[in-house]
Amino acid sequence: MKKALDKHGLYGFLTLYFLFQFFILLFSESAYGYGGADNIGHYQIARYAFKYPELFLDLWGKPVLTTLMAPFALFGFAGARFFNVLAALVTLWLTARISDRLYPGSGLFAAIILAFTPVFFHLVPSCLTEILFACVLAAAVYLFLHDRFDLSAAVLSFIPYVRSEGIILLPIFAVALLLKRSPRSLLFLALGTLLLSVIGLFVFGDLFWLISHSPYSLGASFYGSGSLFHFIRERNDIFGWPLVWLTVAGLLFWIYDVLKGFSLRKLETLSFILIAGSWISYFAAHSYVWWQGMGASLGLTRVMGGIAPMVVLTAMALYKPASRLLPQKNGLLALFGGVALLQAVIFFRDQKILLKADPTEQLVKKSTDFIRFNEEGKKVFYFNPLVIHYLELDPYDTKQCNWWVSDKQQPSNVMEWGDLLVWDAHFGPNEGEVPLENLEKDPYLKKVRSFYPVERITVLGGYDYSIHIYKKSPNKGDSIEVAGHFAKNFTFEGVDDPRVIEADSVKAWRIDESQEYGPTLVVNAGEIELFEILEVTVDLKYKPEEMLDKDEVYLVFSIDGDGKNLRYESIDLAAPQGGWKQQQLVSRMSAAISETAQVKVYVWNLKRKKLLMESLKVNINSY
């Protein structure tokens, strides 16, 4: 009876969770989702794999993911994401069954905690690899704990072709298989690699294609590097703090339980090696490669979604001592039911469910709408895969489009007359290795249109996000013309104020320790003829009366409207004492602001230093 109730409770929860995630899948406007452009990349590979069969062996796309997702992707982007929802449900079920196998009665709690683990929840309605990775790992552990050693090893042998770092799990399972005295099963750990190697031999004529075709390098990555403790610092955002604390406690108890009456072959030891050993090794490996800047690691926290079930199962190790301390079923239900509820409550309090496209996606959509209505039928060179996704073009048909350009110095050399190039500030200078200056200098690339967000968005490499569309044309002259112009100048001649003094034969405003802010130049948006883009140029002439160190005084440009700050930029005015200095701030942004918005320009004297301000000018062009 108890098992039947637990079973009904689990299936009831899985049904509700499926409906919730299906709702997100249907109504989310975000194509990026939690994974950015990789979400689109995996979908496109799966979507066109039947048309271009070699895509089934694309190592970036991951052969196992592509093969399983491809039938669903034929029904579009939603179909591909639906596959991941199903994989997530299987993962939740497997996690519950493993937890019940180790700690009877704990399965439903494990499923609920995993379901509302932030990194897992956000990845469910996506096309990314982490959910399938978690599913394969959970399946391998489940089969091992049910003494299906050959099948467990065979399933795990394919995990490097779901996510490449899965290869580090093979030695862990090999140790467990040897301890279980099942050396024959070690052969099955090579099944996935052998099968794909043979297939590649027929397709590419290269038995070692898994090495020669690898898109990754262990060398330095242009993505940079970070702290060795990056993922530890992000632990609460990745797993949720209730799970973090439960995992720490569960891990400590499990270690104690293994050491008590230590035996390499007892269930507690083997399950510890498989479960805790897998996620700790994976976590450590990602921490190391991000710290060293290797293997194209970007320090993305979403990669931890692949080990979320193992982390939850480690936390559930506390169920064993709790069941001894609380022999009454109601007490145990209250304790772990409370923890599961807390995990869900904290998730909904701290996390944002992605239903709306972020500003960069919206900008890409605007740029592709422009192409659709003004440049239909032109071949498109692009860097961001979302461009082709919105244009609904076949990304592998080079007559329609082409990802990146081979000539990075003068891209027009590889384009035909009339072809378009869509450059965005994230992918263009990073993955595409084409800085905007090269397009500006190209004698045959004519700028057709630019797109900027209202708010300032800084992307990889420190670039301010924007999108520019170019067309190969014999006439370089850009088609963008200034349509609206506004200028305002702050000078202090004739100003009757005790803070205005004469210095070097000019009138200047004296800023000293009594003032945190200098005079503010205010422009009402209603004074400007607004079109699509605002280009704001601020010029300041000032003279430090003492040494201005870094982070002491700033020139600030901001736009406020609708009760909030829409844009904020600043330039450090650090400079040696004496002599007049010139500083310029240039900003480009969308002109989609209300007429009640205000443009403000001022000097922020953060550390109350002494300086003179001769003039403050602002020029605003709109086009």
Residue pairs with C-beta under 8 A, 6 or more apart in sequence:
2 105
6 100
6 105
6 107
6 108
9 108
10 93
10 96
10 107
10 108
10 111
13 108
13 111
13 112
13 115
14 89
14 92
14 93
14 111
17 89
17 92
17 115
18 85
18 89
21 85
21 88
21 124
21 125
22 82
22 85
24 124
24 125
24 353
24 354
24 355
25 78
25 81
25 82
25 85
25 125
26 78
27 355
28 125
28 354
28 355
28 356
29 355
29 356
29 357
30 354
30 355
30 356
30 357
30 358
30 361
31 39
31 40
31 77
31 357
31 361
31 386
31 389
31 390
32 39
32 40
32 357
32 358
32 360
32 361
32 386
33 39
33 81
33 122
33 125
33 126
33 128
33 354
34 122
34 123
34 126
34 128
34 302
34 354
35 123
35 126
35 127
35 128
35 302
37 384
37 385
37 386
37 427
38 128
39 126
39 127
39 128
40 127
40 385
40 386
40 389
41 60
41 61
41 385
42 61
42 62
42 65
42 66
42 69
42 80
42 127
42 128
42 129
43 73
43 77
43 80
43 81
43 127
43 389
44 385
44 388
44 389
44 395
45 55
45 58
45 60
45 61
45 66
46 55
46 61
46 65
46 66
46 69
46 70
46 72
46 73
46 80
46 127
47 70
47 73
47 74
47 76
47 77
47 80
48 55
48 394
48 395
48 396
49 55
49 56
49 66
49 67
49 70
49 73
50 70
50 74
51 394
51 396
52 396
54 203
55 61
55 66
55 396
56 63
56 66
56 67
56 70
57 63
57 196
57 199
57 200
57 203
57 204
57 209
57 213
58 66
59 161
59 164
59 210
59 213
59 214
59 215
60 215
62 129
62 161
62 162
62 163
63 161
63 196
64 132
64 136
64 158
64 161
64 162
64 192
65 129
65 132
65 162
68 83
68 87
68 132
69 80
69 83
69 84
69 127
72 79
72 80
72 82
72 83
73 79
73 80
73 83
73 127
75 82
77 127
77 389
80 127
81 125
81 126
81 127
83 127
84 123
84 124
84 125
84 126
84 127
84 128
84 131
84 132
85 124
85 125
87 131
87 132
87 135
88 120
88 123
88 124
88 131
88 135
90 135
90 139
91 114
91 131
91 134
91 135
91 138
91 309
92 111
92 114
92 115
93 111
94 135
94 138
94 139
94 141
94 142
94 309
95 107
95 110
95 111
95 114
95 138
95 309
95 312
95 313
96 107
96 108
96 110
96 111
97 107
97 142
98 110
98 138
98 141
98 142
98 145
98 275
98 309
98 313
99 106
99 107
99 109
99 110
99 111
99 312
99 313
99 316
99 319
100 106
100 107
101 142
101 145
101 146
102 145
102 267
102 271
102 313
102 316
102 317
102 320
103 316
103 317
103 319
103 320
103 323
105 319
105 323
105 329
105 332
106 316
106 319
106 336
109 316
109 319
109 336
109 337
109 339
109 340
110 312
110 313
110 316
112 340
112 343
112 344
113 242
113 243
113 246
113 312
113 315
113 316
113 339
113 340
113 343
114 120
114 308
114 309
114 312
115 121
115 344
116 240
116 340
116 343
116 344
116 347
117 239
117 240
117 243
117 308
117 311
117 312
117 343
117 347
118 237
118 238
118 239
118 240
118 347
118 350
118 351
119 130
119 238
119 239
119 301
119 302
119 304
119 305
119 308
120 131
120 134
120 305
120 308
120 309
121 347
121 351
122 302
122 305
122 351
122 354
123 130
123 131
123 302
123 305
124 131
128 302
128 305
129 162
129 163
129 306
130 163
130 302
130 303
130 304
130 305
130 306
131 305
132 162
133 159
133 162
133 163
133 166
133 305
133 306
134 305
134 306
134 307
134 308
134 309
136 155
136 156
136 158
136 159
136 162
136 166
137 156
137 159
137 166
137 169
137 278
137 306
137 307
137 309
137 310
138 309
138 310
139 155
140 152
140 153
140 155
140 156
140 159
140 173
141 152
141 271
141 274
141 275
141 278
141 310
141 313
142 152
143 149
143 151
143 152
143 155
144 152
144 173
144 176
144 270
144 274
145 267
145 271
145 274
149 177
149 180
149 182
149 185
150 182
150 184
150 185
150 188
151 188
152 173
152 185
153 173
153 177
153 185
153 186
153 187
153 188
153 189
153 191
154 188
154 191
154 192
156 169
156 170
156 173
156 189
157 170
157 188
157 189
157 190
157 191
157 192
157 193
158 191
158 192
159 166
159 167
159 169
159 170
159 192
160 166
160 167
160 170
160 192
160 193
161 192
161 196
163 303
163 306
164 214
164 216
165 282
165 285
165 286
165 303
166 306
168 281
168 282
168 285
169 278
169 281
169 282
170 189
172 273
172 274
172 277
172 278
172 281
173 189
173 274
174 186
174 189
175 273
176 270
176 273
176 274
177 183
177 185
177 186
177 189
178 186
179 264
179 265
179 269
179 270
179 273
180 265
180 270
193 210
196 210
197 207
197 208
197 209
197 210
198 207
200 206
200 207
200 209
200 210
200 213
201 207
201 209
203 209
204 213
206 212
206 213
216 295
216 296
217 295
217 296
218 294
218 295
219 294
220 293
220 294
221 293
221 294
221 295
221 296
221 297
221 298
222 430
223 293
223 296
223 297
223 298
223 299
223 430
223 460
224 293
225 290
225 291
225 292
225 293
225 297
226 290
226 291
226 299
227 233
227 291
228 287
228 288
228 290
228 291
229 287
230 287
230 290
230 291
230 299
231 238
231 283
231 286
231 287
231 290
231 299
231 301
231 304
232 287
234 301
235 241
235 244
236 244
237 301
237 350
238 301
238 304
239 247
239 304
239 308
239 311
240 343
240 346
240 347
240 350
241 346
242 339
242 342
242 343
242 346
243 311
243 312
243 315
243 343
246 315
246 318
246 339
247 311
247 312
247 314
247 315
249 315
249 318
250 314
250 315
250 316
250 317
250 318
251 276
251 314
251 317
253 317
253 318
253 320
253 321
254 268
254 272
254 276
254 314
254 317
255 272
257 268
257 317
257 320
258 268
258 269
258 272
262 269
263 269
275 310
275 313
275 314
276 310
276 314
278 307
278 310
279 307
279 310
279 311
279 314
282 306
282 307
283 304
283 307
286 297
286 303
286 304
289 295
289 297
290 297
290 298
290 299
298 460
319 332
319 336
322 332
322 335
322 336
323 332
326 332
326 335
357 365
359 453
359 454
359 455
359 457
359 465
360 424
360 426
360 453
360 457
360 459
360 465
361 386
362 453
363 451
363 452
363 453
363 465
363 466
363 467
364 384
364 386
364 387
364 390
364 424
364 467
365 390
366 451
367 387
367 422
367 449
367 451
367 467
367 469
368 387
368 390
368 391
369 390
370 449
370 451
370 469
371 378
371 380
371 391
371 420
371 422
371 469
372 391
375 420
375 448
375 469
375 471
378 418
378 419
378 420
378 471
379 399
379 400
379 401
379 402
379 415
379 416
379 418
379 419
379 420
380 387
380 388
380 391
380 393
380 400
380 401
380 402
380 419
380 420
380 421
380 422
381 401
381 402
381 403
381 404
381 405
381 411
381 415
381 419
381 420
381 421
381 422
382 388
382 401
382 402
382 403
382 404
382 421
382 422
383 403
383 404
383 422
383 423
383 424
383 427
383 428
383 431
383 432
383 434
384 422
384 424
384 426
384 427
385 395
385 403
387 422
387 424
388 395
388 401
388 403
391 401
393 400
393 401
394 400
394 401
395 401
395 403
404 431
404 432
404 433
404 434
405 411
405 414
405 415
405 421
405 432
405 434
406 414
407 413
407 414
408 432
408 433
408 434
408 438
409 438
410 438
410 441
410 442
410 443
411 421
411 434
411 438
411 439
411 442
411 445
412 442
412 443
412 444
412 445
412 472
415 421
415 444
415 472
416 472
417 472
417 473
417 474
418 471
418 472
418 473
419 471
419 472
420 448
420 469
420 470
420 471
421 439
421 445
421 469
421 470
421 471
421 472
422 467
422 468
422 469
423 432
423 434
423 436
423 439
423 467
423 468
423 469
423 470
424 465
424 466
424 467
424 468
425 436
425 459
425 463
425 464
425 465
425 466
425 467
426 459
426 460
426 463
426 465
428 434
428 435
428 436
429 435
429 436
429 461
429 463
430 460
430 461
436 468
439 445
439 447
439 468
439 470
440 447
442 470
443 476
444 472
444 473
444 474
444 476
445 470
445 471
445 472
445 473
445 476
446 470
446 471
446 472
446 473
446 475
446 476
446 477
446 478
446 479
447 468
447 469
447 470
447 478
447 479
447 480
448 469
448 470
448 471
448 479
449 468
449 469
449 479
449 480
450 466
450 467
450 468
450 469
450 480
450 533
450 588
451 466
451 467
451 468
451 533
451 590
452 465
452 466
452 533
452 534
452 588
452 589
452 590
453 465
453 466
453 589
453 590
454 559
454 566
454 567
454 589
454 590
454 592
454 593
455 566
455 567
455 589
456 464
456 567
456 568
456 569
456 587
456 589
457 464
457 465
458 464
458 465
459 465
464 588
466 588
480 623
481 623
482 621
482 622
482 623
483 529
483 531
483 622
483 623
484 528
484 529
484 530
484 531
484 620
484 621
484 622
484 623
485 619
485 620
485 621
485 622
486 523
486 527
486 528
486 529
486 619
486 620
486 622
487 617
487 618
487 619
487 620
488 521
488 523
488 617
488 618
489 615
489 616
489 617
489 618
490 519
490 521
490 615
490 616
490 617
491 507
491 614
491 615
492 500
492 507
492 508
492 509
492 614
492 615
493 507
494 507
495 507
495 509
497 509
499 509
499 510
499 511
499 515
500 507
500 508
500 509
500 510
501 507
501 508
501 510
501 612
502 508
503 543
503 612
503 614
504 543
504 580
506 614
507 614
508 543
508 612
508 613
508 614
509 518
509 519
509 612
509 613
510 610
510 612
511 518
511 603
511 605
511 609
511 610
511 611
511 612
511 613
512 608
512 610
513 608
513 609
513 610
514 608
515 605
515 608
516 604
516 605
516 606
516 608
517 602
517 603
517 604
517 605
518 602
518 603
518 604
518 605
518 613
518 616
519 602
519 613
519 616
520 600
520 601
520 602
521 600
521 601
521 602
521 616
521 618
522 598
522 599
522 600
523 598
523 599
523 600
523 618
523 620
524 595
524 596
524 597
524 598
524 599
525 559
525 561
525 593
525 594
525 595
525 596
525 597
525 598
525 599
526 595
526 596
528 534
528 599
528 620
528 622
529 622
530 591
530 593
530 595
530 622
531 591
531 622
531 623
532 590
532 591
532 622
532 623
533 588
533 589
533 590
533 591
533 622
533 623
534 587
534 588
534 589
534 590
534 591
534 593
534 620
534 621
534 622
535 586
535 587
535 588
535 620
535 621
535 622
535 623
536 557
536 585
536 586
536 587
536 588
536 589
536 599
536 618
536 619
536 620
537 584
537 585
537 586
537 618
537 619
537 620
537 621
538 555
538 557
538 584
538 585
538 586
538 601
538 616
538 617
538 618
539 582
539 583
539 584
539 615
539 616
539 617
539 618
539 619
540 555
540 573
540 582
540 583
540 584
540 585
540 603
540 613
540 615
540 616
540 617
541 580
541 581
541 582
541 613
541 614
541 615
541 616
542 573
542 580
542 581
542 583
542 603
542 611
542 612
542 613
542 614
543 578
543 579
543 580
543 581
543 611
543 612
543 614
544 573
544 575
544 576
544 577
544 578
544 581
544 609
544 610
544 611
545 577
545 610
545 611
545 612
546 577
546 609
546 610
546 611
547 576
547 577
548 573
548 574
548 575
548 576
548 577
548 609
548 611
549 574
549 607
550 572
550 574
551 572
551 574
551 606
551 607
552 573
552 574
552 606
552 607
552 609
553 572
553 573
553 574
553 603
553 604
553 605
553 606
553 607
553 609
553 611
554 570
554 571
554 572
554 573
554 603
554 604
554 606
555 570
555 571
555 573
555 583
555 585
555 601
555 603
555 604
556 568
556 569
556 570
556 600
556 601
556 602
556 603
556 604
557 567
557 568
557 569
557 570
557 585
557 587
557 599
557 600
557 601
558 565
558 567
558 568
558 569
558 599
558 600
559 565
559 566
559 567
559 589
559 593
559 597
559 598
559 599
559 600
560 566
560 597
560 598
560 600
561 593
561 594
561 596
561 597
561 598
562 594
562 596
562 597
566 593
566 597
567 587
567 589
569 585
569 587
570 585
570 604
571 583
571 585
573 581
573 583
573 603
573 611
575 581
580 614
591 622
599 618
599 620
601 616
601 618
602 616
603 611
603 613
603 616
605 611
